[in-house]
Every structure is written in structure tokens, then in C-alpha cells.
Amino acid sequence: MRKHCRWKFWTGLLELINHRSDLYKGVSPSNGNWITAGSGLSGLHYTFYVRKHDAVVGFVLEAEKETNKAAFDYFVANRSKINSDIGEPLI
């Protein structure tokens, strides 16, 4: 039952996302509790997690140490613009 519900959730979410962005165009629904899409940069990707009582969207840094540090520094330096673009504070 849970796997069927997750599949339906991801199917609906991907349909909504794909009307707004091409980022998840190649991603298929899953019966797991997460789906991932690449950012276009090696080792950096977006992940949606759905849990029992909430959901999380994450940006995962899994590249070399220097690449991760450069990406993190970019986010810190551009925090105000990012917050403005997404409409709420980036945590």
C-alpha cells in the first residue's frame, strides 16, 4: 500500500514540476521515499524526500571537497537573491 501511494505521489509531483522546469523531465516515479535530479554539475544534485509527516527538498553536494566548498560559498554569498527567488529563507 505504501509503495503504491508513493508511486502516485511522485507521478503527480513530477507532472506538476515538469510544467515549470525541465530539471526532472528524465526522472521516473518511484515507490521509494526519494527522487533525485542532476543539477548539470557533477556531484551536485537536487533530491526530494517524502517522509511520514513531512517532505524535504535538498541540494546535495557530493563532489570533491574544493567543488563542494565553492558551491557552498556561492550559496552563502547569494543567499539574499536565492531567498527572494524561492520566496522564503533557504535553510
C-alpha positions as CSV (number, residue, x, y, z in Angstrom):
1,M,0.0,0.0,0.0
2,R,2.7,2.5,1.0
3,K,4.7,1.8,-2.2
4,H,1.6,2.4,-4.3
5,C,0.9,5.7,-2.5
6,R,4.5,6.8,-3.1
7,W,4.3,5.9,-6.8
8,K,1.1,8.0,-7.1
9,F,2.6,10.9,-5.2
10,W,5.8,11.0,-7.3
11,T,3.7,10.7,-10.5
12,G,1.6,13.7,-9.5
13,L,4.6,15.7,-8.3
14,L,6.6,15.1,-11.4
15,E,3.7,16.1,-13.6
16,L,3.4,19.4,-11.7
17,I,7.2,20.1,-11.7
18,N,7.6,19.3,-15.4
19,H,5.2,22.1,-16.2
20,R,7.5,24.5,-14.5
21,S,11.0,23.2,-15.1
22,D,12.9,20.7,-17.3
23,L,15.1,19.6,-14.3
24,Y,13.1,16.4,-13.6
25,K,12.0,15.7,-17.2
26,G,14.0,12.5,-17.3
27,V,13.1,11.3,-13.9
28,S,10.6,8.4,-13.4
29,P,8.2,8.0,-10.5
30,S,9.5,5.6,-7.7
31,N,8.0,3.6,-4.9
32,G,10.8,4.8,-2.7
33,N,10.8,7.8,-0.4
34,W,13.1,10.0,-2.6
35,I,13.8,11.0,-6.2
36,T,16.8,12.8,-7.5
37,A,17.7,15.0,-10.4
38,G,21.1,16.3,-11.5
39,S,22.0,20.0,-11.4
40,G,24.1,19.9,-14.5
41,L,27.3,19.9,-12.4
42,S,29.0,16.6,-11.4
43,G,28.4,15.7,-7.8
44,L,25.7,18.3,-7.2
45,H,22.0,17.2,-7.3
46,Y,18.5,18.0,-6.1
47,T,16.6,15.4,-4.0
48,F,13.0,15.3,-2.9
49,Y,12.4,13.3,0.2
50,V,8.9,12.4,1.4
51,R,8.5,11.1,5.0
52,K,5.6,10.1,7.2
53,H,4.7,13.6,8.3
54,D,6.6,16.0,6.0
55,A,8.6,16.4,2.9
56,V,12.0,17.9,2.2
57,V,13.8,19.3,-0.8
58,G,17.5,19.2,-0.6
59,F,20.5,20.2,-2.7
60,V,23.2,17.6,-2.2
61,L,26.9,18.4,-2.5
62,E,28.8,15.1,-3.2
63,A,31.7,16.4,-5.3
64,E,35.3,16.9,-4.5
65,K,36.0,18.9,-1.3
66,E,37.0,22.0,-3.3
67,T,33.9,21.9,-5.5
68,N,31.6,21.5,-2.5
69,K,33.3,24.4,-0.8
70,A,33.0,26.6,-3.9
71,A,29.3,25.7,-4.2
72,F,28.6,26.3,-0.5
73,D,30.4,29.7,-0.7
74,Y,28.3,30.6,-3.7
75,F,25.1,29.9,-1.9
76,V,26.2,31.9,1.2
77,A,27.2,34.9,-1.0
78,N,23.9,34.8,-2.9
79,R,21.6,33.9,0.0
80,S,19.5,37.1,-0.3
81,K,18.8,36.6,-4.0
82,I,18.1,32.9,-3.6
83,N,15.7,33.6,-0.7
84,S,14.0,36.2,-2.9
85,D,13.7,33.8,-5.8
86,I,12.2,30.9,-3.9
87,G,10.1,33.2,-1.7
88,E,11.3,32.1,1.7
89,P,14.6,31.6,3.6
90,L,16.9,28.9,2.4
91,I,17.8,26.7,5.4
